[in-house]
Amino acid sequence: ERLTKIYKSYGIRSAVRPATTLRKKLVHPKDKIPKHKTTGCVYQVPCSNCNKVYIGETSRCLETRIKEHKDDVEKHSHIRYTRANRKASHTEQHKSAITDHISQENHVINWEKVKPLVKETHTRARQIHEAIQIRKHRHTMNRDEGAYQLPKSYSWVLDGGVLPSSHHSDDAVRIQ
């Protein structure tokens, strides 16, 4: 409305429409989709025993992808490594990185806390989001950085703008 008054003083006519209306606040014709029914998303699967998470992406229903992870885990759940043969087991790879984690570390996955992080329908954008999430989380079960190779120069942005200082000390410079 203020811009309308300013424009009017210069002889310019304008039309103004409010951004927030009662209809937008009160009417919600669609029900929210439950998180396990989300499609086209980047998701996170946490471990119950440590702070590691698995970051993945799928165009399909999240419930379907998680079921595939669970099936692979159950297929190999009988494998438990002792300290003596754990080192040798790191060269063995299962279908899922989650299965590698639970079998090598004797940990349990918290399937109840699986959550979608980013909803994105475009494949390349979703792969970029996955790479960003993997890089942001310091402790992941992932074997690699995802389908998209995010340039290393983005690391300082994802770390909150902290760059090593040019001096020969452990100080850091924060970019604001």
N, C-alpha and C positions, 0 to 999 in steps of 0.2 A: 504494500500500500504506500510506503514511503517513496519507492521508485516511481509509482504512478503519479504522485504529486510533483516530483522533480521533472518527470517527462512532460507533464501537463504544462509546466511553466515554460517549456521550450516548444510547445505546440505539438508534442508527440502523444498520440493516443495509445494506450496499452490496455490489455486485458489481464486481470489477475485472477488466479484460481488458488484457493487455499491448499496447501500441501497435506495438512492433516484434517480429515473430516470425521464426522460421527460415524459415517458408513465404514470408513477404513478402520476405526477403532472398535466398532461393535460387530460387524458382519464378517464372519469367517466361514465361507461356504464349503471349504474342504477340511476334512479331518487331517490331523497330523499323522504322518507315516511313522509307525514304530521303528526304532533304530535298527532292528534286525532285518527289516524289510527294505532298507535304503538300497538304492541302486546307484551305480556310477559314483563311487566314493573312494577316498583314501581312508584306511582304518588302522586301528591300533589294538594289538592283543598283548595284555600284560602278563608277566610271570608272577605267581603268588609268592615265590621264595626270594626273589631278588628284584632289583629296580629295572631290569631289562624289559623291553617291549619289542614286539615285532610290528613293523610298519609295512602295510601292503596296499595294493590298489586293485579294484575290480570294477568292471562295467556291469556285472551281474548283481543279483540280489546278495547283500552281505551275508545273509543267513546261509545261502548256498555255498559261498566261498569258505565260510567258517566251518561248515559241515565237512568240506574237503580236507581242511586242516585237521579237524578232529578225527576223521577216518584214518588219516596217515599216522597220527599220533597213536591211535588205538591199535593199528596194525603193528606198530613197533614198540608198544608200551611194555612188552615183556623184556626188552633189552635194557639192562641196567649195568653201567660200567663201574668197575672198582677203580680205586686210585691207580693201581698197577697198569691197567689197560686203557685208561682214559686218554692218555697222550696219543696212543695209536689210533684211537677212535676219531680224533680230530680230522683225519684224512678221509674218513668215510662220510658221504653225504647222502641224506635221505631226500625224498621229494620235497619236503617242507623244512625250512630252517627252524621252525618251531619244534619239529620232531628231533632235530639235531640237538637243540638246547635241552629238551626234557630228558633225552636219553643220556647225554654226556654229563649233564650237571645233576641228574636225579631230581629235577624240579617239577613242579606242577603248574599248569597254565590256569589262569583265572578266567575261564570262559564267560563268566557272568559280567565281567567288566570290559568286554570287547566293546569298542565304540567307534563310530565313524568320526573322522577328524575334519574332512573337507568333502563337500558334495560337488562333483564336477562331472558333467556329461561328456565333454570333449576329451578324447583319449590322450592327446599330447599334453594338454593342460593338466590332466589328472596325473600323468607320469611326472611332470615337473613338480606338482604339489607333493607327490610321494618322495621325490628326491630331496625336496626342501625339508619335509618332516623327518626323514632319515638323518639328514645332516644336523637338524636342530636337536634331536634326541641323542645325547652322548652315549647312552647305553642301549644298543639294539641287538636283537638276535639275528638281524639281517646279514646275509653273506656279502652283499654288495650294496651299492648306493642307488639301486633301482634301475628302471629301464632307461631313464634319461640321465645322462652324465652331466650333472650340474658343475659348472666351472669352479675351480678352487677359489677364485677371486670373490665368490659370494660368501665364503665362510665368515669373514669379518662382520658382514651385515647380519647373518644369522646368529652370531655370537653376541649381538647387542651393540655392535659398533666399537668393539675393543680391538685396537691394533697394538702390536708391540711397539714400544718407543724406540727411537733411533739411538738412544744411549745404550751403553753396555750394562744395563741393569735389568732387573726383573719388573720394572715399572711398566705400566700400560697406559695408553692414551685413549680416552673415551671420546668418540666422535659424536657430537650432538646435532 
